[in-house]
Structures are given as C-alpha cells and as structure tokens.
Amino acid sequence: MEGFGRRFGATLADQVAGNMMTESLMPVLFHQDPRYFRLGAERGGGVMHRLGYAVSRVLITKTDHGNRTFNFSEIVGNSAVAAIGNAYYPGERTWGDNAQRFGAQVLTDALSQVLKEFWPDIRAKLFKKK
C-alpha cells in the first residue's frame, strides 16, 4: 500500500503541475489561449475530422489575438513538468523516463480534448429529455 500511495501521489503531482503549467503559467508567458474551442457536429462534419481536430489541439492553439499558432504552452509546460518530476521520482531520471512522463501528459491532454469534443453529443444521445 505504501508504494501505491507514493506512486499515486507522484501521479497526482504530475497532473496538478501539468495543469498549472499548461493552463496558467505558460499561456501567460506565451500570450496563448489555453481553452479548447469545440468544433462540434454542426460546424465540423464527420467524426474523423473532429477527432483529428481535437487531437491536433495539443500542437495548435490560438494566441491572445485569436490567430492560430504552435502550442508552446502545452509542449514547454509538459516538458517542464517532466523535468520537475525528477525531484520526486527516485531512480527514474533518465531521458527515457522524462520522455515517458512527457508523453503521458500530452496523451492525457489529447484524450481530454477528444472528450471535450464528443461528450456533448454522447450526453445528448444517452440522456434524451422526454
């Protein structure tokens, strides 16, 4: 149980730090808007197009002025969190370990974008009001 508690705490720290870096600190520094703007079925067409759009938002975002740009907030923020993890992941400080933590953070964010894109449609189908 002790090992599980430590691993859970470290994963929770990664998630909290990742959210703070990618949705607060880095967007301010890079003048980027961290919000996800849903394409939706009414605007975006097919499922594959919307899926591609949602996943691509980890690499593309809007600036404070509404222009599209590379998502430095996401990439730099999650890179910093992977490096910070070296402080509380004993014995997991290699480049490979850092790359794995970075990849997990970016993948989690991409899956979150997919959920934000499709959940309103899923909810409408599952919970139709009569």
Buried (B, 14 or more C-beta within 10 A) or exposed (E): EEEEEEEEEBEEBBBEBBBEBBBEBBBEEBEBBBEBEBBBBEEBEEEEEBBEBBBEBBEEBBEEEEEEBEBBBBBBBBBBBBEBBBEEBEEBEEEEBBEBBBEBBBEBBBEBBBEBBBEEBEEEEEEEEE
